[in-house]
Amino acid sequence: MQLDVLIFGGGAAGLWCLDRFRRAGYHAILLEAKALGRGQTIQAQGIIHGGGKYGLRGVRDFSALRTTSAMPERWRRHLAGEIEPNLSGARLLSDRCHLWLPRGSSIAWAQSWGFVPLIAKAGLLATRPQKVRRADWPQALSGAALAVYALAEPVISTGSLLQALAARQQKFIFSYDAPAVRFAGAEVRIAGGVIEPRAVVLAAGEGNGGLLTHIDVNGDVMQRRPLGMVLLRGNLPPLFGHCVVGGKTQLTITAPADGIWQVGGEIAEQLASEENPERARQRAMAEIRRRLPGLELSRIEIAIYRAVRAEARTSNLRRPSGVHVSRVAPRTVVAWPTKLALIPVLADEVFDIVTMELRQPARYDATALPPWPTPPVARYPWEEAQWFPAR
Ligand SMILES: Cc1cc2nc3c(=O)[nH]c(=O)nc-3n(C[C@H](O)[C@H](O)[C@H](O)COP(=O)(O)OP(=O)(O)OC[C@H]3O[C@@H](n4cnc5c(N)ncnc54)[C@H](O)[C@@H]3O)c2cc1C
């Protein structure tokens, strides 16, 4: 079977790229190893960062800030159906995130000085933080905060995003036998068929490492940064926000479903190295109680899920400042978005690099498609987690 573009990986990055190529008339298909978004996208908190977080300790990474500052508005337009891809089917969980400076520690004021550069440099941000009047604070923060700011950074339901993207190109998305794939010259051999694509896009998140070794490119171009993410279940009010301590986001809390909290931020970095699950749960609860004193947390359940951020390798193993798209072999591109928020930028870059080489669509028979099934969307971490009473 001949086609213009073969995409590996059905997370939000691969699905967005598929849509980009197909809308421009290229015969493109996508191959998924397990379930759509099963790596990072389904585990993500869905915050469309606008750079506010990166400004917290004073702006050092200007290129990250410049790229991300336009993202909330761009996503808002996709979600409203004003620009393609029309993502009006995806669910907006919140149109803003809060930043709160926690009460309860005599050094909280001193620590919160890290926040000042954000305000001072707010001119750099498309989403300027607004101080929130005490009467308008989210219920969970009453009694917990010294000050609360609102950032116009939307939060989306990642499963609904995957559904909305996949629905646009359903006929061109396939499950395949990933371990059996072989790259041989211009051919990609897969159990049950041979595909001759003019270009290959590797957008398989952590799976890019293995795919790169299949095409004889050293998988060392990728880094994995682990997280121990916390889930709470029970009678919890909705909350979308970052608890700022010492200029860092110590807790990032989102409420993706009724009575569910997803907790990331620095705590998730710290829990990544905690191997004892009971101790990890205790540490998580101690931190959440400390930063949200007064919140009723009896009869709450807790779970911790392990996640890995797969990114392009940086010399100091820190987060790359933007998307990574590179041509690793003739007509072969590897891509990591670094952030869900940056996927529109990634898809534009992938499209530009690939079409520079391909130029026009080759006008292959677009009805020639593999006979393989359509993969399901991955399940949310809270649907698969093992829950424990929180102590
Ligand atoms: C816990 C967590 C929270 C996050 N929160 C946020 C946030 O709030 N905001 C934000 O902007 N970013 C966030 N991120 C980052 C964001 O989730 C990722 O940058 C983004 O989802 C990556 O998308 P992707 O499509 O490249 O990869 P993935 O979502 O990992 O998708 C890769 C896909 O490839 C498939 N695959 C794997 N191997 C193969 C193979 N060999 N062949 C074919 N398919 C394969 C997988 O099954 C999967 O479907 C978070 C990340 C994590 C881990």
The ligand as an ORCA input file, in Angstrom:
! r2SCAN-3c Opt
* xyz 0 1
  C       1.161     13.266     34.535
  C       1.297     14.254     33.421
  C       0.614     15.463     33.480
  C       0.738     16.389     32.438
  N       0.006     17.533     32.499
  C       0.101     18.424     31.475
  C      -0.694     19.613     31.490
  O      -1.494     19.844     32.405
  N      -0.544     20.487     30.467
  C       0.313     20.262     29.421
  O       0.399     21.103     28.536
  N       1.061     19.124     29.368
  C       0.963     18.201     30.365
  N       1.689     17.048     30.305
  C       2.516     16.771     29.117
  C       1.623     16.215     27.994
  O       0.762     15.248     28.515
  C       2.457     15.585     26.889
  O       3.425     16.491     26.418
  C       1.586     15.168     25.690
  O       0.374     14.560     26.095
  C       2.368     14.205     24.829
  O       1.533     13.769     23.774
  P       2.056     12.692     22.743
  O       0.944     12.444     21.801
  O       3.382     13.116     22.190
  O       2.411     11.401     23.608
  P       1.460     10.334     24.317
  O       0.232     10.965     24.854
  O       2.378      9.635     25.270
  O       1.005      9.379     23.153
  C       1.859      8.422     22.559
  C       0.976      7.398     21.859
  O       1.825      6.511     21.124
  C       1.430      5.177     21.356
  N       2.595      4.323     21.118
  C       3.616      4.022     21.943
  N       4.506      3.240     21.311
  C       4.039      3.062     20.052
  C       4.515      2.384     18.898
  N       5.673      1.694     18.924
  N       3.781      2.409     17.757
  C       2.613      3.102     17.712
  N       2.111      3.758     18.767
  C       2.815      3.747     19.918
  C       0.922      5.198     22.802
  O       0.086      4.083     23.068
  C       0.185      6.530     22.819
  O      -1.136      6.409     22.341
  C       1.587     16.110     31.335
  C       2.281     14.891     31.273
  C       2.136     13.967     32.301
  C       2.864     12.660     32.207
*
